[in-house]
Amino acid sequence: MATYDVDILLPSARFVFSVEGGAVAVLPEHRSPEAFAAYRALRAARPVVGMTTFPNTVLLRGAQTIVVDPGLPLQNEPVVRALESRGLGLADVDRVILTHAHLDHAGGCADLLAPVTLHELEARAPYWVLVGGLLDLLPQERLSGEGGTITPGIEWARTPGHCDGHISLRVETVDGPVALCGDTIGPSRESFDAMRPGAGPGAAELLASWELIRSWRPVRVVAGHLPPFAP
């Protein structure tokens, strides 16, 4: 069986700021989900509040060298430096996989310039205009349907709920399968732990996606904006 090493190139972080009296204040808390809770509280207290969010950028090393969700455009150089610290150059990256094409996950493709794998539904989404100009310059493998194999050792499944073309990955490792599920889980993990997605639009889809991820029996889950955890 083909297996991969799963390595967090850049861990998720949130940077929360507010503007008051002409001055910018940045919260010292940067972890997820703690910083997200602080962001929501600050929005209730101050008129001008913002947040910049980095996802977990993941390196898969096995038969291929793959970067999953390279992040925002301003993460380009950090991703390159993180690869270099592991003895890898840009030419060593065989492909990029995007769990979805939101800018905070896809913008960092600019420096990698490797073929990009993503679901075809993402190219039809309204937010494609933010990333399509970049991604359409790169070779693409557009997935269709509900699931399959990207390469031996890496399976994918469509896991909507956050967005229609969102995919999650089941990656075989020597310790067992690891689920890379992007923003299907978040901004915290409590709802996933309880399997209660709430009653909003898309709740049934989200619950079905969570059930699929659990059916993989992963030894570890890497969500887009949470520390990796054992389910």
N, C-alpha and C positions, 0 to 999 in steps of 0.2 A: 504494500500500500504506500502511495506517495504521501509524504508528510512535509510540513512546513514549520519553520520557527516563526513565532509571532512576537514582534518587537515594537514597542511604542517609540516611534521616532521623535515625535513631539507630543507631550501630554496636553490634554484639554485644559483650557484656562478661560476665565471670564474677567474682563477688566471693566469695572463700573465707574462711571464718572458723573459729576454733576457740575452745573455752572450756576453760580450765585454771586451777585455783586460784582460781576465782571471777572471773577476768579474761577479757575477750574480745580476741582478737588477730585482726586482718584482714591477710591476705597482700597485699603491694603489687602482685603480679602480677594483672592483670585481663584479659589478652588470652585469646582462644581460638585454638588449643587448649592453649596453654601453661598457663593457669590450671587447666584440667581435669586435666592431668598432675600439677600441684602438689597439687590436691585429692585425687587418688587416693593420692599418696605420704603426705600428711598424715593420711589416714584410717588408714593403717597404723601411724602413730606416736603418735596422740593419741586419747583416747576420745570426745571430743565435737567433731565437725567438721561444718560445713554449707556450703552454696553457694547463692547467688542468681544466677540466670542471665537475662540479657537477650538476646533474639534481635535480628538485624538487622531493623529496621523500615524498610520500603522505600516510597518515594513514586514513583508512576508518573504522569507528566504527558503528556497527549496529547489525544485527543478527550474523554477523561474524566480526572478527577483522582482517583487511587485510592491508598489506603494498604493495604499488605500487612503482616500480622502486627504489630499495634500494640503487642504486648508485655504485660508484667505490669500489674496495676492501678496500681502506684506509678509507672508511666511515663506516666500520663495527661497530666499537666501538661507534662513534657518534650516529648511528641509535639506537643501544642498549640503550645508555644513554638517548636519546630522548624518547624512549618508557618508560624507568624507570621514567622519569620526569612526565609522565602521568599515573603512577601507573600500568604499564604493564610490564610483564616479557616475555621472549622468548616463554614460554609455552602458553601464551595468544594469540599469532599470529596464526590464523587458516590457512592462506595462503598468498603467495606472488603472485602478478600479475605483469608480465613484459609487458610493451607496445611493447618492442622489446628486442633482446638479445645482443645489443652492450655492450661492457665491462663497459662503464660508467653508464649503467643502471642496469646491472645484477650482477656485481662483488660483491656487498654487500650482496648477498644471503648467503655468507659463514657462517656468524654468526647466521642468522635467522633459518636456517635448517627447514623451513616450506615447505609444498608442494607448488610447483611453477606452475602457470598457464601461458601459452604462446601459440602462434600460432605454429602449426607444421612446417610451412615453415621456421621458424627461425632455426630449427635444421638442415636444408639443406643448410644454407647460409655459405659462406666461413669463416665468422668471428666466426662461432660456435666453432672452435678449441680453441678460446681464453676463452670461458666460459663453453663449453660442459663438460670438465673434472669435473668441480664443479657441474653443474646442473644435470648431469647424476647420481650423488650420491644422489639426492633428489627425492622424489616422484613428478611426473609431471602430469599435466593435459594438454594435447596438443590439442588445439582447431583446428578445421578444418572448411573449408567453409568461408562464408562471414560475419556471425554474429550469435548472439544468446544471451542467458542469462547465465551468470556465476552463479549467485545466485539471488533470488528475490531482486529487487532494483538495480541490476547492470547488464546492458546489454553491449555487446561488438560488435564491427564491425571492419572488416579489413579495414585499411586506409593506403594503400600503397602510395609511393611517396618518403619517406625517405628510406624505405627498404620494401621488398616484404611482409614479414610477420608481419608488424607493425599493432597493433590494437589500437583502442581508446575505452574508456569506457564512458557510459552514466550512471551516478550515481544519483539516486533519493535522494533528500534532502527535508527537510521541506520547504525550500525556492524555490524549483524547481530543475530541472536537472542541474548537473554540468558535464562538459565534461573534461575528462582527456585524453589528446591527444598526450602525449609524444613528439616526434620530428617531428610530422606531420606539426606543425607550428614552424617556427624559421629559422635562429637565431634571427630575429626580427619579429614583427607582421604586418608591413606595407603591405606586399604583401597579407597576409590573409585579412586584413581590406579592401583592394581594390579588392580582389578576382582575383589577377593577378599573377600567379605563375611563369611567365616568359616563355621563349621558349626553355628551355633546355630539356634533356631527362627526361621523367617521368612527364612532366608538366601537361599533360592531366589527368594522374592518381592522381596527387596531387590536381588539381582543383576538381576532383570528390570527393576526400576525404574531402576537405574543405566544399563542398556543403553538404555532408552527416552530418558533424559536425554541420553546421548551421541549418540543418533540425531538429536537436534535440532541437532547441531553448533553448540553455543552458543559465542559469542566470550567470554562471561564466565558464571561460575556464582556465584550468591549463595545460599549455604546458610544455615540458620537461625543457626548459632553459629560461623561461620568468617569470616575476611576474604574478600571476593570474590576469585575466582581464575580464571585462564584454564585450561581443562582441557587 
